[in-house]
């Protein structure tokens, strides 16, 4: 499935920046296709009874049989090694001793970026087709529907997703803005 076929909530991107040492590294937007089975009515009922819990909603979205995609737009040049190291740091916070399957997925993930010069404006798409299937597309001048790597470890995929939308995200502004829009949509 091409990443261009992913739709976002309410047709407006959920945006944030990642900053490190006060430097803006990338902008990001999260998209989720709610048209194929996310039970927003159940979430609305839960929200009426309880306070909105973004963590459980994000966890439900990851487990739901819906396509979700994170686009990362670089706001400065960076080499592939630096980029993959930053994302690997997100993953290794949760996976301390990788299994053989996880090692294979981490190696595939790393190979997708190593040796690349990622210029300002390059977009990296991380598209979760299901919990155990993540597509990586790196779009500079090429077609964004080209798949550069596929990760088939649900543990690695969840660790990456959780690094952006879990309790201690690398981009608090992305998680916060996404959470606010989700709350607005789910409490209508």
C-alpha positions in Angstrom: 0.0 0.0 0.0 1.4 3.4 -0.9 1.9 5.9 1.9 0.0 8.4 -0.2 -3.2 6.5 0.5 -3.1 7.3 4.2 -5.7 9.8 5.4 -5.5 12.0 8.4 -7.9 12.8 11.2 -10.3 15.6 10.3 -8.2 16.3 7.2 -5.7 18.5 9.1 -2.2 17.3 10.0 -1.3 16.8 13.6 2.0 18.7 13.8 5.0 19.1 16.1 8.7 19.7 16.0 11.6 17.8 17.5 14.1 20.0 19.1 17.5 19.0 20.5 19.7 21.5 22.2 17.3 24.3 20.9 17.8 23.3 17.3 14.8 22.4 15.2 15.6 19.0 13.6 12.4 18.1 11.9 8.7 18.8 11.7 6.3 15.9 12.0 2.7 15.1 11.2 0.6 12.1 12.2 -2.1 10.6 10.0 -4.5 7.8 10.7 -7.2 6.3 8.6 -10.2 6.1 10.8 -12.6 4.9 8.1 -11.7 1.2 8.4 -12.8 0.2 11.8 -11.7 2.5 14.6 -14.6 2.5 17.1 -14.7 6.2 17.9 -18.2 5.7 19.4 -16.7 3.4 22.0 -14.0 6.0 22.7 -16.6 8.8 22.9 -18.6 6.8 25.5 -15.4 6.3 27.5 -14.5 10.0 27.4 -17.9 10.9 28.8 -17.4 8.6 31.8 -13.7 9.2 32.3 -11.2 12.0 31.6 -9.5 11.8 28.2 -6.5 9.5 28.5 -4.3 10.1 25.5 -2.0 7.2 26.3 -4.8 4.6 26.1 -6.1 6.2 22.9 -2.7 6.2 21.3 -2.2 2.6 22.4 -5.6 1.7 21.0 -4.8 3.3 17.7 -1.5 1.3 17.4 -3.4 -1.9 18.1 -6.4 -1.0 15.8 -6.6 -2.5 12.3 -6.1 0.9 10.7 -3.3 2.4 8.7 -1.3 5.1 10.6 1.6 7.1 9.3 4.1 9.5 10.7 5.7 11.9 8.3 9.0 13.5 9.4 10.1 16.5 7.3 13.7 17.4 7.8 14.2 21.1 8.4 18.0 20.8 8.0 20.4 18.5 6.3 21.4 15.4 8.2 23.3 12.3 7.3 21.5 9.0 7.4 23.7 7.7 10.2 22.8 10.6 12.5 19.1 10.2 11.7 19.0 6.4 12.3 20.9 6.9 15.5 18.3 9.3 16.8 15.5 6.9 15.9 17.5 3.9 17.3 17.8 5.8 20.6 14.0 5.9 20.7 13.7 2.1 20.1 16.5 1.0 22.5 14.8 2.8 25.4 12.3 0.0 25.3 14.2 -3.0 23.9 17.2 -3.6 26.1 18.0 -7.2 24.9 16.7 -7.7 21.4 15.7 -11.1 20.2 16.9 -12.5 16.9 13.8 -11.3 15.2 14.2 -7.8 16.7 17.9 -7.7 15.8 17.0 -8.5 12.1 14.3 -5.7 12.1 16.7 -3.3 13.7 19.4 -4.1 11.1 16.8 -3.7 8.3 15.8 -0.3 9.8 19.4 0.9 10.0 20.3 -0.2 6.4 17.4 1.9 5.1 19.2 5.1 6.2 22.9 4.4 6.3 24.9 5.9 3.4 22.1 8.4 2.7 22.5 12.2 2.7 19.1 13.4 3.9 18.7 17.0 2.7 16.5 19.7 4.1 12.9 19.0 2.9 13.4 15.2 2.7 10.3 13.4 4.1 10.5 10.1 5.9 7.3 8.2 6.1 6.8 5.6 8.8 3.6 3.8 8.0 2.2 1.1 10.3 -0.1 -1.1 8.2 -0.6 -3.3 11.2 1.3 -3.7 14.5 3.8 -6.2 13.0 4.2 -4.4 9.6 5.9 -1.0 9.2 6.9 0.5 5.9 9.6 3.1 5.6 9.7 5.5 2.7 12.3 8.1 2.2 11.2 10.8 -0.2 13.6 13.4 -1.5 13.1 13.8 -5.2 11.7 10.3 -5.6 8.1 9.1 -5.4 6.9 8.9 -1.8 5.1 5.6 -2.5 8.4 3.8 -2.9 9.1 1.5 0.0 12.7 1.6 1.2 12.3 -1.0 4.0 9.7 -3.1 5.7 10.0 -3.9 9.4 8.1 -7.0 10.6 8.7 -7.0 14.3 5.7 -5.8 16.3 8.0 -5.1 19.3 10.3 -2.8 17.2 7.4 -1.2 15.5 5.7 -0.5 18.9 8.9 0.9 20.4 9.2 3.4 17.6 5.5 4.3 17.8 5.7 4.7 21.5 8.7 6.9 21.2 6.6 9.4 19.5 3.2 8.9 21.2 3.9 7.2 24.5 4.3 8.7 28.0 7.8 10.2 27.3 7.8 11.2 23.6 10.8 12.6 21.8 8.5 15.3 20.4 6.2 16.5 23.2 4.7 19.1 20.9 3.7 16.5 18.3 2.1 14.3 21.0 0.4 17.2 22.6 -1.1 18.7 19.4 -2.1 15.2 18.3 -3.7 14.5 21.6 -5.6 17.8 21.6 -7.1 17.1 18.2 -7.9 13.5 19.0 -9.7 14.7 22.2 -11.7 17.3 20.2 -12.7 14.7 17.6 -13.6 11.9 20.1 -15.6 14.2 22.4 -17.8 15.7 19.7 
